[in-house]
Amino acid sequence: MQELIEYIAKSLASKPEDVKVTSEMEDDRMVLKLEVAPEDKGKIIGRQGRVAQAMRTLLRVAAIKDDTRVILEIV
């Protein structure tokens, strides 16, 4: 799942070398933290958050296959 988010973010970012995805466990769910360059945050979030919401939807589908819960945070 971490690789999926990293691939999507690197495809969208103008500075793909600055994309970093880290994961940590909180309670019974995995939290993925996506870090990008400040000038790429707008591209990653998208208009009215549509790109970020699409990424979260894809992540949720992948998590269901693994029978886990995942949250994406863009920092």
C-alpha positions as CSV (number, residue, x, y, z in Angstrom):
1,M,0.0,0.0,0.0
2,Q,2.9,2.3,0.8
3,E,4.3,1.7,-2.7
4,L,0.9,2.5,-4.3
5,I,0.7,5.9,-2.7
6,E,4.4,6.6,-3.4
7,Y,3.9,5.8,-7.1
8,I,0.9,8.0,-7.5
9,A,2.5,10.9,-5.6
10,K,5.7,10.7,-7.6
11,S,3.7,10.6,-10.9
12,L,1.9,13.9,-9.9
13,A,4.8,15.8,-8.3
14,S,7.1,18.1,-10.1
15,K,9.9,17.1,-7.6
16,P,9.4,13.3,-7.3
17,E,12.7,13.0,-5.4
18,D,11.1,14.9,-2.5
19,V,8.2,12.4,-2.1
20,K,8.4,10.4,1.1
21,V,5.9,7.9,2.5
22,T,6.2,6.6,6.0
23,S,4.0,4.2,7.9
24,E,3.2,3.6,11.5
25,M,0.7,1.7,13.5
26,E,-1.9,3.4,15.7
27,D,-4.3,1.2,17.6
28,D,-5.6,-1.3,15.0
29,R,-4.9,0.7,11.9
30,M,-2.0,1.8,9.7
31,V,-1.3,5.5,9.2
32,L,0.5,6.4,6.0
33,K,2.1,9.9,6.1
34,L,2.8,11.4,2.7
35,E,5.4,14.2,2.6
36,V,6.0,16.3,-0.6
37,A,7.7,19.5,-1.5
38,P,5.7,22.6,-0.5
39,E,5.1,23.6,-4.1
40,D,3.7,20.1,-4.9
41,K,1.1,20.0,-2.1
42,G,-1.5,21.7,-4.3
43,K,-1.1,19.1,-7.0
44,I,-1.3,16.2,-4.5
45,I,-4.4,17.6,-2.8
46,G,-6.1,18.7,-6.0
47,R,-9.0,21.0,-6.5
48,Q,-11.4,20.7,-3.6
49,G,-9.4,17.7,-2.4
50,R,-10.4,15.5,-5.3
51,V,-7.0,14.0,-6.0
52,A,-6.4,13.3,-2.3
53,Q,-9.8,11.7,-1.9
54,A,-9.2,9.5,-4.9
55,M,-5.9,8.4,-3.4
56,R,-7.7,7.6,-0.1
57,T,-10.3,5.6,-2.0
58,L,-7.7,3.5,-3.8
59,L,-5.9,3.0,-0.5
60,R,-9.1,1.9,1.2
61,V,-9.7,-0.7,-1.6
62,A,-6.2,-2.1,-1.2
63,A,-6.6,-2.2,2.5
64,I,-9.8,-4.2,2.3
65,K,-8.0,-6.8,0.3
66,D,-5.4,-7.1,3.1
67,D,-8.1,-7.0,5.7
68,T,-6.7,-3.9,7.4
69,R,-7.6,-0.3,8.0
70,V,-5.5,2.5,6.6
71,I,-5.5,6.3,6.9
72,L,-3.6,8.7,4.6
73,E,-2.2,11.9,6.0
74,I,-0.7,14.5,3.8
75,V,1.9,16.5,5.7
